[in-house]
Amino acid sequence: MITPALPVSRDKRETKASKAVRTASFDDSTTAWALAARGGDPDAADRFVRALHRDVVRYVAHLSADPQAADDLAQDTFLRALGSLHRFEGRSSARAWLLSIARRAVIDSYRNAAARPRLCDADDWRLAVELAQPIGLPGFDDGVALLDLLDALPDDRREAFVLTQLLGLPYAEAAEASGCPVGTVRSRVARARATLMELLIEAETDTTAEPAALAA
């Protein structure tokens, strides 16, 4: 059952401007660490991995059909990234570059597992995403409601929503990470938002209708 959630109060909401500044500052830092790591700085490499590990785990957990492998996919992503740092020139943020590598790692895992039976069910997938999800997302009381809603979205729309709304990537970098045009990402996010709002309204309607049904 979807648990409807009320929006947080205005004073607790982060403005779009302040969120953009914070995201830009974070991306500037991680990109600087990636460039320093490319130059052979081991401390910068460690900072780069630590800063982006959670984002990578959350992203592959949403994409992967085998959530138990999320940590392995994240490790594979960082191994690929560290091995390719010599090709990273900082033209985009290190986070967008890293998530594009994560996406390829998931795709490769699909190909490698194509001939093998799935080892987990949808409930396990949802648990993995829930454990990787932050607390206090705007508009939701807890992660369970958001997971129920995201589960109803098509894969491409869910990916676009996760990249831009949960991980905070700009649309251009989300497009780079997912390998599609910016306009496509914007369209998928808009459609995802519309679907989520419809589901929230339906959930609220069902909730308010329950007492009347019981009284009858």
HELIX and SHEET records of a PDB file:
HELIX    1   1 ARG A   10  LYS A   12  5                                   3    
HELIX    2   2 LYS A   16  ARG A   38  1                                  23    
HELIX    3   3 PRO A   42  LEU A   63  1                                  22    
HELIX    4   4 PRO A   67  ALA A   69  5                                   3    
HELIX    5   5 ALA A   70  GLY A   83  1                                  14    
HELIX    6   6 LEU A   85  ARG A   87  5                                   3    
HELIX    7   7 ALA A   94  ALA A  113  1                                  20    
HELIX    8   8 ALA A  122  LEU A  131  1                                  10    
HELIX    9   9 GLY A  143  ASP A  151  1                                   9    
HELIX   10  10 ASP A  155  PHE A  161  1                                   7    
HELIX   11  11 VAL A  162  LEU A  166  3                                   5    
HELIX   12  12 TYR A  171  SER A  178  1                                   8    
HELIX   13  13 VAL A  182  ALA A  215  1                                  34    
END                                                                             
